Amino acid sequence: MATEIRARSREGHRRRLDCDIIPSVVKGRRRWILGGAALLVVALVAVGLWRHVDRPDDRTHDSAVADAAKKVDRVLFRFEYDHLYQADKYVHSASQHPDVAVLAVTGETHWETGVTLVLRVMGHRVEIGADGSVIDERDEPICFRLRLGPKDDSRDDDIECPANDPLQVTQDPSLDGVDDRLKSALQAVGPDEPTVRAAIDDLKLDPAIVPEVAAKDGRVGVALRAAQYDCILARVTAKGAELWRPSHTQLAPGELPCAAWVALSSNFGKGPH
């Protein structure tokens, strides 16, 4: 009898313990679940705020990348058009384009080592509102990696920009707007070399533009060169002055030079064959 009473007592004690422990465990689990959910909400909000504060809107950023990519297309077209293959020529050509800077270059030539360029290009980004209006627009630097040769060419758009400064490259002068001024000045003088030189000096051209003057058989030839493919040739005779801009093809390496003797030759004014 005493044994049965003690067993019942122990059973009752266990039941009381279960009644006390189970609610505590349940409450603990609830607190853990609620606490975890709260932390998850805070984390999601934090991520959302980080994206909002630190990352540009993808569509807005994409508009800057697209604009910069068009400028890189023009750089590559010029490489091909000018038949470039040397690293220094690539750097010089790319740096002549507005909004384009060369941050790094490796390699020597296209067909031997291959040449890799890293360009920083200013892309114009536009933020459009829900009603189609422009909320904001600004320029954003976008970087590109160009791999040129030795077998294939490739490019990587929108890479992380290096922190270094651009390579320092001298900008070519331009002969834009010089044609009419030169012809007017030469029309006013005869085929006299010193007078022609003085007329050219009076134009006050960019000092980087190299003038060349030569005389032969009562004629004076003039050449003004600003860059490889930016050239004006002129011929002054007793009848007046004639101007000619050789084509891009004619000024390619190995073809006609931008020289005064060409203005006095039979090649003057003729198109490419």
C-alpha positions as CSV (number, residue, x, y, z in Angstrom):
1,M,0.0,0.0,0.0
2,A,2.8,2.4,0.9
3,T,4.6,1.5,-2.3
4,E,1.5,2.4,-4.3
5,I,1.1,5.7,-2.5
6,R,4.7,6.6,-3.2
7,A,4.3,5.7,-7.0
8,R,1.2,7.8,-7.2
9,S,3.1,10.7,-5.5
10,R,6.0,10.5,-8.0
11,E,3.6,10.4,-10.9
12,G,1.8,13.4,-9.7
13,H,5.1,15.2,-9.2
14,R,6.1,14.5,-12.8
15,R,2.9,15.8,-14.1
16,R,3.3,19.0,-12.1
17,L,6.8,19.4,-13.6
18,D,5.5,18.8,-17.1
19,C,2.9,21.4,-16.6
20,D,5.5,23.9,-15.4
21,I,8.2,23.0,-18.0
22,I,6.2,22.7,-21.2
23,P,4.7,26.2,-21.1
24,S,8.2,27.6,-20.4
25,V,9.6,25.7,-23.4
26,V,6.8,26.8,-25.6
27,K,7.2,30.4,-24.5
28,G,10.9,30.1,-25.2
29,R,10.4,28.8,-28.6
30,R,7.9,31.6,-29.3
31,R,10.3,34.2,-28.2
32,W,13.0,32.6,-30.4
33,I,10.8,32.5,-33.4
34,L,9.5,36.1,-32.9
35,G,13.1,37.3,-32.2
36,G,14.4,35.6,-35.3
37,A,11.6,37.0,-37.4
38,A,12.3,40.5,-36.1
39,L,16.0,40.1,-36.9
40,L,15.1,38.9,-40.4
41,V,12.8,42.0,-40.9
42,V,15.6,44.3,-39.7
43,A,18.1,42.6,-42.0
44,L,15.8,42.9,-45.0
45,V,15.1,46.5,-44.3
46,A,18.8,47.2,-43.8
47,V,19.6,45.5,-47.2
48,G,16.9,47.5,-48.8
49,L,18.2,50.8,-47.4
50,W,21.8,49.8,-48.4
51,R,20.7,49.2,-52.0
52,H,18.7,52.5,-51.9
53,V,21.5,54.6,-50.5
54,D,24.7,53.0,-51.9
55,R,23.7,51.4,-55.2
56,P,22.5,53.5,-58.2
57,D,19.2,52.5,-59.7
58,D,20.0,49.6,-62.1
59,R,18.0,51.2,-65.0
60,T,19.6,54.6,-64.5
61,H,23.1,53.0,-64.3
62,D,22.3,50.9,-67.4
63,S,21.5,54.1,-69.3
64,A,25.0,55.4,-68.5
65,V,26.6,52.2,-69.5
66,A,24.7,52.2,-72.8
67,D,25.8,55.8,-73.6
68,A,29.4,55.0,-72.7
69,A,29.4,51.8,-74.8
70,K,28.4,53.8,-77.9
71,K,31.5,56.0,-77.4
72,V,33.7,52.9,-77.1
73,D,32.2,51.6,-80.4
74,R,33.4,54.8,-82.0
75,V,36.9,54.3,-80.5
76,L,37.1,50.8,-81.9
77,F,35.8,52.0,-85.3
78,R,38.6,54.5,-85.5
79,F,41.2,51.8,-84.6
80,E,40.0,49.8,-87.5
81,Y,39.6,52.7,-89.9
82,D,43.1,54.0,-89.2
83,H,44.6,50.5,-89.4
84,L,46.2,50.8,-86.0
85,Y,48.2,47.9,-84.4
86,Q,50.7,49.5,-82.0
87,A,50.0,50.1,-78.3
88,D,51.1,53.7,-78.3
89,K,48.9,54.4,-81.4
90,Y,45.9,52.9,-79.7
91,V,46.4,55.0,-76.6
92,H,46.9,58.2,-78.7
93,S,43.8,57.5,-80.8
94,A,41.5,56.6,-77.9
95,S,42.6,59.7,-75.9
96,Q,41.5,62.0,-78.8
97,H,37.9,61.1,-78.3
98,P,35.8,63.4,-76.0
99,D,34.9,61.8,-72.6
100,V,37.5,59.0,-73.1
101,A,40.6,58.5,-71.0
102,V,43.1,55.6,-71.0
103,L,43.8,54.3,-67.5
104,A,46.1,51.4,-68.4
105,V,47.8,49.7,-71.3
106,T,49.8,46.5,-71.6
107,G,51.4,44.8,-74.6
108,E,53.1,46.2,-77.7
109,T,51.5,45.2,-80.9
110,H,48.2,43.6,-82.0
111,W,49.6,40.5,-83.8
112,E,52.6,39.7,-81.5
113,T,51.8,40.3,-77.8
114,G,48.3,41.6,-78.1
115,V,47.3,44.9,-76.5
116,T,45.0,45.4,-73.5
117,L,43.5,48.8,-72.8
118,V,41.4,50.0,-69.8
119,L,39.3,53.0,-70.7
120,R,37.3,55.3,-68.5
121,V,34.4,56.7,-70.4
122,M,31.9,59.3,-69.2
123,G,28.4,57.9,-69.8
124,H,25.3,60.1,-69.5
125,R,22.8,58.6,-67.1
126,V,19.1,59.7,-67.1
127,E,16.5,58.9,-64.3
128,I,13.0,58.8,-65.7
129,G,10.0,59.2,-63.4
130,A,6.8,57.2,-63.5
131,D,5.1,59.9,-65.6
132,G,8.0,59.8,-68.2
133,S,9.6,63.1,-67.0
134,V,13.3,63.4,-66.4
135,I,13.9,63.4,-62.6
136,D,17.7,63.7,-62.8
137,E,20.6,63.4,-65.3
138,R,24.3,63.4,-64.9
139,D,27.6,61.9,-66.1
140,E,28.9,58.8,-64.6
141,P,32.4,57.2,-65.2
142,I,32.1,53.7,-66.8
143,C,35.2,51.5,-67.4
144,F,35.9,49.1,-70.2
145,R,38.6,46.6,-70.9
146,L,39.6,46.1,-74.5
147,R,41.7,43.1,-75.5
148,L,43.1,43.5,-79.0
149,G,44.8,40.5,-80.4
150,P,47.0,38.6,-80.8
151,K,44.3,36.2,-82.3
152,D,40.9,37.6,-81.3
153,D,39.5,40.9,-80.0
154,S,37.2,41.1,-77.1
155,R,35.9,43.7,-74.6
156,D,34.4,43.7,-71.0
157,D,31.9,46.4,-70.3
158,D,31.2,48.1,-67.0
159,I,34.2,46.7,-65.1
160,E,35.4,48.1,-61.8
161,C,37.4,51.3,-62.5
162,P,41.1,51.3,-61.4
163,A,42.0,54.1,-58.9
164,N,45.0,55.4,-60.9
165,D,45.0,58.6,-63.0
166,P,44.7,58.5,-66.8
167,L,47.7,58.4,-69.0
168,Q,48.8,61.8,-70.1
169,V,48.3,62.2,-73.9
170,T,48.7,65.3,-76.0
171,Q,45.6,66.3,-77.9
172,D,45.9,66.8,-81.6
173,P,45.2,70.2,-83.1
174,S,42.5,70.6,-85.6
175,L,42.2,72.1,-89.1
176,D,38.4,72.6,-88.8
177,G,37.4,76.0,-90.0
178,V,40.8,76.7,-91.5
179,D,40.0,76.0,-95.2
180,D,38.1,79.2,-96.0
181,R,40.6,81.4,-94.0
182,L,43.6,79.9,-95.8
183,K,42.1,80.2,-99.2
184,S,41.1,83.8,-98.6
185,A,44.6,84.6,-97.4
186,L,46.3,82.9,-100.3
187,Q,44.0,84.5,-102.9
188,A,45.2,87.9,-101.8
189,V,48.9,87.1,-102.6
190,G,50.7,85.9,-105.7
191,P,52.9,82.8,-106.2
192,D,55.7,84.4,-104.1
193,E,57.1,82.1,-101.4
194,P,58.0,84.7,-98.7
195,T,54.6,86.4,-99.2
196,V,52.8,83.1,-98.9
197,R,54.7,82.3,-95.7
198,A,53.8,85.7,-94.3
199,A,50.1,85.2,-95.2
200,I,50.1,81.8,-93.3
201,D,51.7,83.4,-90.3
202,D,49.0,86.1,-90.2
203,L,46.4,83.4,-89.7
204,K,47.7,82.7,-86.2
205,L,47.1,79.0,-86.4
206,D,47.6,76.6,-83.5
207,P,51.4,76.3,-83.0
208,A,51.0,72.5,-83.2
209,I,49.9,72.7,-86.8
210,V,53.0,72.3,-89.0
211,P,53.1,74.4,-92.1
212,E,55.3,73.6,-95.1
213,V,55.9,75.8,-98.1
214,A,57.8,75.1,-101.3
215,A,58.1,76.9,-104.7
216,K,58.7,75.5,-108.2
217,D,58.2,76.8,-111.7
218,G,56.3,79.9,-110.7
219,R,54.0,78.1,-108.3
220,V,54.0,77.8,-104.5
221,G,52.8,74.6,-102.7
222,V,51.5,74.7,-99.2
223,A,50.8,71.8,-96.7
224,L,49.2,72.2,-93.3
225,R,49.1,69.1,-91.2
226,A,47.4,68.7,-87.8
227,A,47.4,64.9,-87.6
228,Q,47.9,61.8,-89.7
229,Y,44.6,62.2,-91.4
230,D,44.0,65.9,-91.0
231,C,45.8,67.7,-93.9
232,I,45.2,70.6,-96.2
233,L,47.2,71.1,-99.4
234,A,47.2,74.3,-101.4
235,R,48.6,75.5,-104.7
236,V,49.2,79.1,-105.4
237,T,49.6,80.3,-109.0
238,A,49.1,83.5,-111.0
239,K,45.4,82.5,-111.4
240,G,44.9,82.3,-107.6
241,A,44.8,79.6,-105.0
242,E,43.4,76.1,-105.0
243,L,42.8,73.9,-101.9
244,W,42.6,70.2,-101.6
245,R,42.1,67.8,-98.7
246,P,43.4,64.3,-99.6
247,S,41.1,61.5,-98.6
248,H,41.7,59.2,-95.6
249,T,42.8,56.4,-97.9
250,Q,45.4,58.7,-99.6
251,L,46.9,59.7,-96.3
252,A,47.2,56.2,-94.9
253,P,50.8,55.1,-94.0
254,G,52.7,54.2,-97.2
255,E,50.5,56.5,-99.4
256,L,50.7,60.3,-99.9
257,P,52.4,62.4,-97.3
258,C,51.0,65.7,-96.2
259,A,53.9,67.6,-97.9
260,A,54.2,70.8,-99.9
261,W,55.8,68.9,-102.9
262,V,52.6,66.9,-103.3
263,A,50.7,70.2,-103.8
264,L,53.1,70.9,-106.7
265,S,52.9,67.4,-108.2
266,S,50.5,65.8,-110.7
267,N,48.8,64.0,-107.7
268,F,47.3,67.3,-106.5
269,G,43.5,67.2,-106.5
270,K,43.2,63.6,-107.8
271,G,41.1,61.1,-106.0
272,P,42.3,57.6,-105.0
273,H,42.5,55.0,-107.6
